[in-house]
């Protein structure tokens, strides 16, 4: 284990939702934590907010009173970057702009020691590019937490082109010591989670823009049929529409404007109107006091079909067949190459066919030919 010793101070720069969450994680793990924000007074406000959350942990019996008091004593707002001298790890959670992160890390190099890890919580920018502004780029690593950071276990540990393996290992082991589940990632657009999640958002937004269904209905389908805890519109309201749209643009540009990652004009208009989600009181949904939540336009629950027909090799979707059988539904396999199957049916490819004639097919995000 190369995790940081608990006596080593950890700094968090940027005291928004993510910054406060990361600071709380390090604090509860046992580190002295220093908070810094460029806006005067913001670090003190963040420290108070973290203290209030520690109080709630005590109320829920997830933290002892003594543990809370000790954590509060280890939390220090810093008035300037100079107050971060001596820290063994600095995690930045500032605005998602490459120039801002590069400027911050260049300034930090003049303050912290040569052995201090500089970690970025970026969700979509290149760790290589961020580290490229440093005199010692080997110390730069991605530590991407997910909101809310104190609750969600996953942390992406991203190695840039110049990141020293020892730096990545220390960041990985430190995240594990904090009770997280670190996953090593290459420095590719969106890393793992945002690369996977972009089509989830994009498809839902595209259906809405094409007037296929309203947000409440699409969210209900994703929850009730897809098994997601939240639909795409609920989740982007929680994340923040401005943040989500910024990440979408970043990944889209980094992937040479791949159509599968195309940003949404409807989301752009939402951001332009100031409806950023929960944090502004309105997004796709209205979170103001007394506002009513719109109901979905979904069909009433129905009995499952007696059988489905699996036509051809379903590839990765073949895993669905075991789940369908577990639900007590008969699966009738049909080989598209078998004698007796009409040529035009074979040419249609592979499908999961329902008794009423409905078909489910694999898609890659592009419109069918």
N, C-alpha and C positions, 0 to 999 in steps of 0.2 A: 504493500500500500504506500502510495506517495501522496496521500491526501495532506492538505495543509493542517498543521497543528492547530488545536483549538485556541491557543494563545495568540495566533496570528491574526492581526486585524484585517477585516474585509471591508472594502468601500463599495458603495453603490452610487453611481452618478446618474441623476435623473430620478425624480421622486413621484412619477405618476403611478398609475395602478400597478404596472409591472415592476417598477423600481421598488415600490413599497413591499410588494409580495416577495421579491428576491431578498430584500433586506430582512424581512421577517424569517425567511427560511434559514439564512445564515445565522441570525440572532438566536433562534430557538435551538439550532444545532450546537451553540455554545461559543461562537466567535464574538469578539468585540466588533461592532459595526459602525462605520462612519457614513453619514449621508451628506451628499452635496447636490445642490441644484443651482443653476445660474440665476434663477429668480429669487431675489432676497426674501427671506422668511419662509420659503417653500420647504426647505429641509426641516425646519422646526415644526411646521404643520404636519409634515409626513411622519415625523417622530411621534407626534401626539396621536396621529391616526393609527400608527402601528401599536402604540401603547393601548389604545382603545380595543384593538383586535385581540391583544394579549389578555385584556380583561374578559373578553367574551370566551376565550379559550379556558380561562379559569372557571367561568360560569358553567361551561359545558363539561368541566372536569377532565379536560384534555391537557391541562397544565396546572401545576400547583401554584399556590400563591407565592411561595418562595422562589419558584422558577421564574414567575413573571417579574418579580422584583429584581432578581439577578439579571434578567434579560434587559429590563429597562435601564439598569445601571451600565450595561455594556453598549448602549445605543447613544451615539453622539452626532448631533448635526455639525457639519463643518461650514465655516463661513467662506472658505476659499479652497481652491484646489491644493494649496499648500498644506491644508489641514489633513490631506490624505497621505502625506509623507510617512513612510514606515509601513504602509499596508503591503500585505503579501499577495493580495488579489484585488483588482478593481473590476467591477462589472458595470458596463455602461448600459443604460436603458433610456437613451435620449431619442430625439426625433429620428425617424427612419430615413435619414439622408446621408449619403456617403460623405459629402464634404464636412458635415457636422461631426460625424464620428471620427474622421481622419484628423480634423482640427483638435478635437478633444484628446485623442491618443497622443498626438504630437506634444501637446501641452503637458500631459501626464508624464511623458518620458523625462521631462525636466524636473519632476517632483519625486517620483518613486524610485526605488532602487532597481538595479539591473536584473535582480531575480524576481521582481514582481510580475505576476501574470496579468495581462491586460485582456479581459474577456468582453466580447460584444454579445448583446442579447438580440442581435438582428435576426429577423425572421425570413429575410429574403435577399439582403445585400451580400455581396461577395466578401467573405472573410479575407481572402487573398488581397483584394483591393484595399480593405480597411488597414490590414497589416502592412501594405506596401508603402504607407506614409511614414512608417517608423524606422528609426535607425536600427532597431533590433526587432525585425518582424517575426522572429522565431518565438517570441513570447506572446504573440497575439493568437487567440483561439476563440471560437464561437461557443458560447454557453447559452443556448436558446431554451428558456423556460416557457411554460404555457400558462395561460390565465385561467383560473387563479393559481399563481405559483405555489402558495402554501398547500394547496390541495392536490393538484395534478402531479403525478409522479414523474412523467417523462421529461428528460432534458436532452436535447440534441447537443452533442459535443462535436464541433465542426473544426476540422483541420484545414487551414488554408495551404496554399502551395508552399509557403515558407515556414509554416508552423513546425517547431521542434517537436519530435515525438514525445520528448520528456514533458513538454508543456501540455500537450493533449492528455497524456497519462495522468498528470497531476490534476488537471481540470476534471477528468473522468472520475478519478478516485475521490476527489473532494465532493463532487455531486453525489456520489454513492454514499459517502460518509454523512451527508446531509439527509439521507433517507430517500434519495431520488433514484430513478431508474435511468442511468445515462446510456445513450446510444451513440456510438461513434459514427460520424457522417463525413462524406466527402463534400467538398465545397462546390456543390452543384446548385443550380437555381431552385430555390424553395426547400433545399435539403431533402428531408424525407416527408414530414407531415404536410408542409405547404405545397409540395409537389403533388402529393396525393389529393389534398383537399381542394385545390383550385377547380378541378372539374366538378366537384360536388357543389360548389357555389355557382360555377358558370352554368351548369345545366339547369339548375333551379331558376336562376335569373333569366336564362334564355326562354324557359317555358312561360315565365311571367311576362317578359317583353313581347312574346308572340301571342299573348292573351289566351294562353292555354288554361291558366288557372290563377287564382289570386294567392298572395303569400300564405294566408292562413291554411288554405287547402293544400298547397304544395308541402308546407311544413307538416301537416297532419299525415299526408301520404308517406313522407320520409320517416316519421316516427312510427306510425302504425303498420306500415308495410315494409319499410326498410330497416326497422329496428334501431334507428338513430335516437339518441336521447333528446336531441334538439334538431329542428329543421334548419335549413340554410338561412332563412330570414331571421329566425330567433337567434341563431348563433352569431350572425354578423351584427345584429343589434347589441349583443353582449360584448363582442370584441370591440365594436366601434366601426361605423361605416367608413370613416376616413382611414382608419388603420387597415381595414380589410381591403379597401380599394387600392391603397398604396402598395400593399403586398402583391395584389393581383397585377398591377401595372409593372412592378419590378420583375416578377417571374415571367410575364408575357414578353417584356423587352429582352430579358436574358435568354429566352428561348426563341429569339428571332421572330417574335410575333406569331408564334404557332397558334392556329385558329382555335385549338382546344382550350387555350388559356385567355381568349379574348375578353377584355374588361367589359363591364355592363354600362350602357348609357343610362339605364334606369338608376343604377347605383350612383353614377356620377351626378345625376340631377338631385338625388337624395342628399348627397354630400354638399352640393352647392346651396341647397336650401337650409343647411344647418341642422338637418335631422340626422344626427350621428348615432342614434340608438339610445340605450339606457342612460348613458352619461349626459345626454342633452335633454332627456325626457321624451323624445320622439324619434322614431326611426321608421322601420316598416310597421311597427306597432306604436301605440300611444301609451306611455308609461306614466303620464300625469295622473295625479290623484283624481279618482272618480271616473277615469276613462274606461270604456268597455272594450273588452277583447273581442275582435270579430271571430265568428265561428266559421269553421271550414264547410265547404260545399262538397261533402263526401257522401257516398252511398251508404245505406244502412248495412250493418254486418250481414254477411251471407254465408251459407254453408259452403265448405270447401268442395271442389270438384271431385268426382269419383275417380278420375284418372287424368293424367297428362301424357302427351306423346313427346318423347325426346327424339328428335330427328337429327341424325348425324352426330358428329363429335362436337360436344359443347365446349371443349377446351377447359379453360379455368372455371367456367360456369358449371362444369360437371359436378362440382362439389354440392350444388343445389339439389341434385338428385337424391343424395342420402338424406338431406333434410326433409325433402318432400315425402320420401318413404317413411321417415320417422313420424310424420304427421298423419300417417295412415292412408296416404293417397297412392294409388297404383301408378307406376311409371311404365309406360309401354315404349320400348326402344324401337326405333325404325332406322335401318341402315339405308342411307340415300343411294348407296351403290348397289343395293340388292336388286335382284331380278324382280320385275313387276312394278318397280317404282318409276313413275313417269319421268322422262328426261327433264321436263320443265319444272317438276317438283324438286328433283335432285339439284338443278341449277340454282334453286332459291337458297341454297346453303343450309346452315344448321339452325334449328329453331326448337323452342319449347312451345308445344301447341296445346291450347286449352280446348275442352270439349266444345265450347261455343264458337270455336274458330279463331280466337285471339292468339296472337303469336308474340313470343318474347325472343329477342335475338341479341347477340353480343353487339356492342357498338364501341367505336373508338373515339367518339366525340365529334366525328364528322358526319355530315348529312349523308344519307344513303344514296347510292348511285341511281 
